[in-house]
């Protein structure tokens, strides 16, 4: 494999890579503003310039390319045996000059800038800048601009890397942004009457290396150094986009894309980025409910479980069947446990998949690009993260028989037929908005209904027992996306108040059904789920009867239960957490 030496370090590279790409792959730091792996190379910021020496074809001696002139490493191809210096006196002097030019008109508003703490201008000013400014004239002032629904532009802070402009031209294909003016009056702007309004618009916020493009939703909400990042998966569409959930003290503040070249490249849709607001909705179900004398009342979990299991058990005794409708919003592990619960209560239980929302049609960016294009990005019309995973699991539990789809389940419950052999139903929701149809409400008439859901809706009044579930950000599990990729995700924030993950609720119901004895004589204090860096909370609860839900352990059980589910041990992609940031400040032990 060809090699190149960068700043004294020998690096292997693939033919066709540039010097900067080889350095990035090997972990050699070269400052860069305008370069991005997903965009064209313009070599405009000039901070990555370096001295390049390569072997002479005749003598084999190293000679300076271009007569020793500095070259942009982002645009210069890597060649075998070449030696590159970006830490030589000439390259360092260029870096200091570039930083001085960029900071001439840049405002000193780091204390109030949302980008502070993750700003390349701050980092490079410290690492490559002069430390003092020689500029004494009046700074050029640029206006603030509202570019669209999600994005604000602080033109004063812009360094004209043009990443955002290239994104709208090359990735979204909508070309709303342009460069207007020249010299120190140059600025980013939208074309007249054309706002930044496409399905991928907020990606320009992530692309901006400084604080010029800001997220309206995150503006002045939280300092980034307080945020913790948890790897997760898109939980509202079939794309399976990889995301970072950034949160603090149990509250989610923003979602950002997590690079996965085989799934979502470097991007996510605005729909995914802002689709988590139902997690903290006022309509969240927060406590168990059970029907008493025809009225739903609040209940403790012990009594709610008892009533639920008793009601579900009566269905097979009366010659009726138990139907479990598993939402495509739930994880594969939860679908498996729900199937186990159903078979425990009724060996002939029937399985169905909940409604799979579809809005519009699949869309590939940029318009006209082939889906197989290595830089194409696809947005899916299917708005459920795990319909395929739920079908896979329920089919394996049924001996290969596919579960009923939603329309078939309605007919099985007697809608339009006048008769049904279904006596009890376990319904699961977890959709980000109201999902119950009038047909479903009508079909549930006369049946014992246990509802596990996250948001209050029409179905609550149809249920005999209501158990509050958890959104995907409050639990761990596995989703199978539209491409058939099985991806695990981590719990980001604690489950809201008295709600529990569906996996834990089902394990509790199984313990009740199997009459598992309590493991303690009295009540005890249990620490609620939390994440590193958060203050743990605890609550006094009834003694535990079921084991705690653990997605990884359930995947092992799934593989043991059926050969068809062995993929959940061998083919699940587990996310890698971010490495802890290391300070360059010396630490002295006192």
QUIBELWO-V854293 format. One record per residue. N is the residue number from 0. PHI is phi in whole degrees, -180 to 180 (999 if undefined). Layout:
N:PHI / N:PHI
This chain:
0:999 / 1:-64 / 2:-131 / 3:-139 / 4:-102 / 5:-120 / 6:53 / 7:85 / 8:-111 / 9:-82 / 10:-126 / 11:-81 / 12:-148 / 13:-93 / 14:-52 / 15:106 / 16:-75 / 17:-86 / 18:-61 / 19:-66 / 20:-64 / 21:-65 / 22:-67 / 23:-61 / 24:-66 / 25:-93 / 26:81 / 27:-89 / 28:-82 / 29:-128 / 30:-63 / 31:-158 / 32:-117 / 33:-82 / 34:-78 / 35:-150 / 36:-59 / 37:-93 / 38:-126 / 39:-67 / 40:-96 / 41:-114 / 42:53 / 43:-99 / 44:-81 / 45:68 / 46:-84 / 47:-93 / 48:-61 / 49:-147 / 50:-84 / 51:-122 / 52:-118 / 53:-136 / 54:-65 / 55:-71 / 56:-63 / 57:-93 / 58:-95 / 59:80 / 60:-77 / 61:-72 / 62:-129 / 63:-74 / 64:-71 / 65:55 / 66:66 / 67:90 / 68:-69 / 69:-65 / 70:-126 / 71:-71 / 72:-68 / 73:-73 / 74:-116 / 75:-90 / 76:-64 / 77:-76 / 78:-124 / 79:-64 / 80:85 / 81:-71 / 82:-125 / 83:-123 / 84:-125 / 85:-111 / 86:-119 / 87:-78 / 88:-55 / 89:-67 / 90:-68 / 91:-65 / 92:-62 / 93:-65 / 94:-61 / 95:-66 / 96:-68 / 97:-61 / 98:-64 / 99:-65 / 100:-65 / 101:-67 / 102:-91 / 103:-57 / 104:-104 / 105:-79 / 106:-74 / 107:-91 / 108:-120 / 109:-54 / 110:-62 / 111:-114 / 112:-91 / 113:-65 / 114:-82 / 115:-56 / 116:103 / 117:-139 / 118:-105 / 119:-68 / 120:-66 / 121:-63 / 122:-62 / 123:-73 / 124:-63 / 125:-72 / 126:-86 / 127:-125 / 128:-85 / 129:-83 / 130:93 / 131:-135 / 132:-112 / 133:-97 / 134:-83 / 135:-121 / 136:-82 / 137:-74 / 138:-72 / 139:-78 / 140:-100 / 141:-119 / 142:-81 / 143:-84 / 144:-137 / 145:-94 / 146:-84 / 147:180 / 148:-63 / 149:-116 / 150:-121 / 151:-110 / 152:-116 / 153:-98 / 154:-63 / 155:-55 / 156:-89 / 157:-69 / 158:-108 / 159:58 / 160:-76 / 161:63 / 162:-59 / 163:-66 / 164:-65 / 165:-65 / 166:-62 / 167:-68 / 168:-88 / 169:-102 / 170:-107 / 171:-74 / 172:73 / 173:-101 / 174:54 / 175:-76 / 176:-98 / 177:-148 / 178:-105 / 179:-111 / 180:82 / 181:-141 / 182:60 / 183:-78 / 184:-99 / 185:-69 / 186:-155 / 187:-81 / 188:-155 / 189:-95 / 190:-68 / 191:-54 / 192:75 / 193:-124 / 194:-71 / 195:-74 / 196:-142 / 197:-129 / 198:-69 / 199:-118 / 200:-58 / 201:-73 / 202:-65 / 203:-65 / 204:-66 / 205:-67 / 206:-70 / 207:-64 / 208:-79 / 209:-125 / 210:-98 / 211:-81 / 212:-102 / 213:-123 / 214:-85 / 215:-58 / 216:-71 / 217:-103 / 218:-59 / 219:57 / 220:-89 / 221:-165 / 222:-76 / 223:-67 / 224:-74 / 225:-87 / 226:-79 / 227:-105 / 228:-111 / 229:-123 / 230:-71 / 231:-148 / 232:-128 / 233:-51 / 234:-108 / 235:-129 / 236:-135 / 237:-86 / 238:-72 / 239:73 / 240:-57 / 241:-85 / 242:-135 / 243:-104 / 244:-98 / 245:-107 / 246:-148 / 247:-154 / 248:52 / 249:79 / 250:-118 / 251:-82 / 252:-112 / 253:-166 / 254:-115 / 255:-132 / 256:-69 / 257:-114 / 258:-61 / 259:-150 / 260:-66 / 261:-90 / 262:-117 / 263:-120 / 264:58 / 265:-113 / 266:-123 / 267:-140 / 268:-79 / 269:-62 / 270:-59 / 271:-72 / 272:-61 / 273:-111 / 274:-89 / 275:-101 / 276:-64 / 277:-68 / 278:-60 / 279:-110 / 280:-68 / 281:-67 / 282:-86 / 283:-62 / 284:-76 / 285:-121 / 286:-149 / 287:-65 / 288:-129 / 289:-142 / 290:-88 / 291:-133 / 292:55 / 293:83 / 294:-124 / 295:-78 / 296:-130 / 297:-67 / 298:-144 / 299:-81 / 300:-66 / 301:-58 / 302:-72 / 303:-63 / 304:-62 / 305:-62 / 306:-66 / 307:-63 / 308:-65 / 309:-61 / 310:-67 / 311:-69 / 312:-71 / 313:-73 / 314:-62 / 315:-68 / 316:-65 / 317:-89 / 318:83 / 319:-98 / 320:-114 / 321:-97 / 322:-113 / 323:-114 / 324:-102 / 325:-95 / 326:-70 / 327:-71 / 328:-88 / 329:-88 / 330:-80 / 331:-63 / 332:-64 / 333:-70 / 334:-62 / 335:-63 / 336:-67 / 337:-63 / 338:-64 / 339:-63 / 340:-62 / 341:-61 / 342:-71 / 343:-69 / 344:-85 / 345:-151 / 346:-57 / 347:-103 / 348:-59 / 349:-109 / 350:-113 / 351:-144 / 352:-100 / 353:-64 / 354:-60 / 355:-107 / 356:-66 / 357:-133 / 358:-126 / 359:72 / 360:-132 / 361:-57 / 362:-137 / 363:-109 / 364:-111 / 365:-70 / 366:-56 / 367:91 / 368:-74 / 369:-76 / 370:-61 / 371:-82 / 372:-59 / 373:-66 / 374:-110 / 375:-75 / 376:-123 / 377:-113 / 378:-106 / 379:-95 / 380:-77 / 381:-75 / 382:-107 / 383:-147 / 384:-81 / 385:-144 / 386:-61 / 387:-70 / 388:-66 / 389:-63 / 390:-62 / 391:-61 / 392:-69 / 393:-66 / 394:-65 / 395:-65 / 396:-70 / 397:-97 / 398:72 / 399:99 / 400:-84 / 401:-66 / 402:-70 / 403:-69 / 404:-82 / 405:-58 / 406:-63 / 407:-66 / 408:-66 / 409:-62 / 410:-66 / 411:-64 / 412:-83 / 413:105 / 414:-68 / 415:82 / 416:-111 / 417:85 / 418:-144 / 419:-157 / 420:-99 / 421:-92 / 422:-107 / 423:-145 / 424:-135 / 425:-105 / 426:-107 / 427:-124 / 428:-119 / 429:73 / 430:-76 / 431:-76 / 432:-152 / 433:-56 / 434:-124 / 435:-73 / 436:-100 / 437:-64 / 438:-64 / 439:-66 / 440:-60 / 441:-67 / 442:-68 / 443:-81 / 444:-59 / 445:82 / 446:-114 / 447:-81 / 448:-122 / 449:-110 / 450:-109 / 451:-114 / 452:-149 / 453:-109 / 454:-116 / 455:-67 / 456:-162 / 457:-64 / 458:-69 / 459:-58 / 460:-73 / 461:-91 / 462:-91 / 463:-93 / 464:-136 / 465:-119 / 466:-117 / 467:-77 / 468:-96 / 469:-123 / 470:-76 / 471:-67 / 472:-76 / 473:-103 / 474:-157 / 475:-113 / 476:168 / 477:-138 / 478:-116 / 479:-111 / 480:-85 / 481:-65 / 482:-89 / 483:85 / 484:-83 / 485:-93 / 486:-130 / 487:-87 / 488:-138 / 489:-103 / 490:-75 / 491:-98 / 492:-130 / 493:-64 / 494:-66 / 495:-65 / 496:40 / 497:-94 / 498:-72 / 499:-137 / 500:-65 / 501:-58 / 502:-61 / 503:-69 / 504:-60 / 505:-69 / 506:-62 / 507:-65 / 508:-65 / 509:-63 / 510:-63 / 511:-66 / 512:-66 / 513:-92 / 514:56 / 515:-67 / 516:-71 / 517:-66 / 518:-98 / 519:-148 / 520:-83 / 521:-124 / 522:-66 / 523:-144 / 524:-93 / 525:-119 / 526:-78 / 527:-72 / 528:-58 / 529:-148 / 530:-128 / 531:-58 / 532:94 / 533:-106 / 534:-77 / 535:-70 / 536:-117 / 537:-138 / 538:-147 / 539:-83 / 540:-131 / 541:-68 / 542:-59 / 543:-71 / 544:-116 / 545:-100 / 546:-73 / 547:-72 / 548:-70 / 549:-136 / 550:-61 / 551:-65 / 552:-67 / 553:-66 / 554:-62 / 555:-66 / 556:-62 / 557:-62 / 558:-65 / 559:-74 / 560:-75 / 561:-153 / 562:-63 / 563:-68 / 564:-100 / 565:-62 / 566:-63 / 567:-77 / 568:-106 / 569:-98 / 570:-123 / 571:-82 / 572:-85 / 573:-100 / 574:-71 / 575:-97 / 576:-77 / 577:-67 / 578:-72 / 579:-63 / 580:-68 / 581:-109 / 582:-82 / 583:-94 / 584:-83 / 585:-69 / 586:-106 / 587:-118 / 588:-79 / 589:-92
